[in-house]
């Protein structure tokens, strides 16, 4: 079964009036599960599980599941789980699928760079218009920046699509470890 259908809409409403977004729009899908297991039991089940082709790292209440280097391609996802205690017998798992952090940082750098250039060209266009000078070049550059934004978004969507089979593997592995299958 496809992970996006199985986990549905994950964005929890963290602030009143905030609208949930479907994961077919979001580049980094999220989910949450409430478990009838104590937090430490859940964390230990991940620590004790070794299975090819997954690598599991635990840092405090966070578990990172990714693929071994031989199975990694440019768009390989990883699964970040945060396990919080509800009470002594229950816990809540917050999951986030995302690309390699280095790749995600690079994409964010590109987005912020494009945004910065868009603002610079906008200021330049406004200054030129205020001085009754030609500003067609600046408007053209602003339109080009918007096109680059769409191209970056399309690359992100394509990468997510390419990484979807591995995303399904990560999700089903997590369900296996938590005995939810």
QUIQUI-V866995 format. One record per residue. N is the residue number from 1. PSI is psi as a letter, one per 20 degrees, with the letter a starting at -180 (NA if undefined). D_FIRST is the distance of its C-alpha to the first C-alpha in Angstrom with 1 decimal. Layout:
n-><N & N>
psi-><PSI & PSI>
d_first-><D_FIRST & D_FIRST>
This chain:
n-><1 & 2 & 3 & 4 & 5 & 6 & 7 & 8 & 9 & 10 & 11 & 12 & 13 & 14 & 15 & 16 & 17 & 18 & 19 & 20 & 21 & 22 & 23 & 24 & 25 & 26 & 27 & 28 & 29 & 30 & 31 & 32 & 33 & 34 & 35 & 36 & 37 & 38 & 39 & 40 & 41 & 42 & 43 & 44 & 45 & 46 & 47 & 48 & 49 & 50 & 51 & 52 & 53 & 54 & 55 & 56 & 57 & 58 & 59 & 60 & 61 & 62 & 63 & 64 & 65 & 66 & 67 & 68 & 69 & 70 & 71 & 72 & 73 & 74 & 75 & 76 & 77 & 78 & 79 & 80 & 81 & 82 & 83 & 84 & 85 & 86 & 87 & 88 & 89 & 90 & 91 & 92 & 93 & 94 & 95 & 96 & 97 & 98 & 99 & 100 & 101 & 102 & 103 & 104 & 105 & 106 & 107 & 108 & 109 & 110 & 111 & 112 & 113 & 114 & 115 & 116 & 117 & 118 & 119 & 120 & 121 & 122 & 123 & 124 & 125 & 126 & 127 & 128 & 129 & 130 & 131 & 132 & 133 & 134 & 135 & 136 & 137 & 138 & 139 & 140 & 141 & 142 & 143 & 144 & 145 & 146 & 147 & 148 & 149 & 150 & 151 & 152 & 153 & 154 & 155 & 156 & 157 & 158 & 159 & 160 & 161 & 162 & 163 & 164 & 165 & 166 & 167 & 168 & 169 & 170 & 171 & 172 & 173 & 174 & 175 & 176 & 177 & 178 & 179 & 180 & 181>
psi-><q & p & h & h & h & h & i & c & p & h & o & q & o & h & q & p & i & p & p & q & p & q & i & i & h & p & h & n & q & q & r & q & p & p & q & l & q & q & g & h & g & g & g & h & h & h & h & i & p & p & p & q & k & q & p & p & p & p & o & d & j & p & p & p & p & r & q & q & h & h & j & p & r & h & j & p & r & q & p & p & p & p & o & q & p & g & a & i & i & q & r & p & p & p & q & o & p & r & r & p & h & g & g & g & g & g & g & h & g & g & g & h & g & g & g & g & h & g & g & g & h & g & g & g & g & g & g & g & h & h & j & k & r & p & j & g & g & g & h & g & h & g & g & h & h & g & g & h & g & h & g & g & g & g & g & g & g & g & g & g & g & h & i & g & h & h & g & g & g & g & g & h & g & g & h & g & h & j & l & i & NA>
d_first-><0.0 & 3.8 & 6.3 & 8.8 & 7.5 & 6.9 & 10.3 & 12.1 & 15.7 & 16.9 & 20.4 & 22.7 & 26.0 & 28.4 & 31.5 & 32.7 & 32.3 & 29.6 & 26.9 & 23.1 & 21.4 & 17.9 & 15.9 & 15.8 & 19.5 & 19.7 & 19.7 & 19.0 & 16.2 & 17.2 & 16.1 & 18.0 & 17.7 & 20.7 & 21.2 & 23.9 & 24.9 & 27.8 & 27.3 & 29.0 & 27.0 & 23.7 & 25.5 & 26.9 & 23.6 & 22.5 & 26.0 & 26.1 & 22.8 & 23.2 & 20.6 & 20.5 & 19.7 & 19.6 & 22.7 & 23.1 & 26.0 & 27.2 & 29.8 & 31.0 & 28.2 & 25.9 & 23.4 & 22.4 & 19.7 & 19.9 & 20.0 & 23.2 & 25.5 & 25.0 & 21.3 & 22.0 & 22.4 & 23.9 & 20.7 & 19.0 & 17.7 & 18.6 & 17.5 & 20.5 & 20.6 & 23.6 & 24.3 & 27.0 & 28.9 & 29.2 & 31.6 & 32.5 & 29.7 & 26.9 & 25.2 & 23.0 & 20.6 & 20.4 & 17.9 & 18.5 & 16.7 & 19.4 & 21.1 & 23.9 & 26.6 & 29.1 & 27.2 & 26.5 & 30.2 & 31.3 & 29.3 & 30.9 & 34.2 & 33.9 & 33.0 & 35.9 & 38.2 & 37.4 & 38.0 & 41.2 & 42.5 & 41.6 & 43.8 & 46.6 & 46.8 & 46.8 & 49.7 & 51.5 & 51.1 & 52.4 & 55.3 & 56.1 & 56.0 & 58.3 & 60.7 & 60.7 & 59.4 & 56.8 & 53.1 & 51.2 & 50.2 & 48.6 & 46.8 & 45.5 & 44.3 & 42.6 & 40.7 & 39.8 & 38.4 & 36.2 & 35.0 & 34.2 & 32.2 & 30.0 & 29.8 & 28.7 & 26.0 & 24.8 & 24.8 & 22.8 & 20.1 & 20.2 & 19.9 & 16.9 & 15.2 & 16.5 & 15.3 & 11.6 & 10.5 & 12.7 & 11.5 & 8.0 & 10.3 & 12.6 & 10.4 & 9.2 & 12.9 & 14.2 & 12.5 & 14.0 & 17.3 & 17.4 & 16.7 & 14.0 & 11.5>
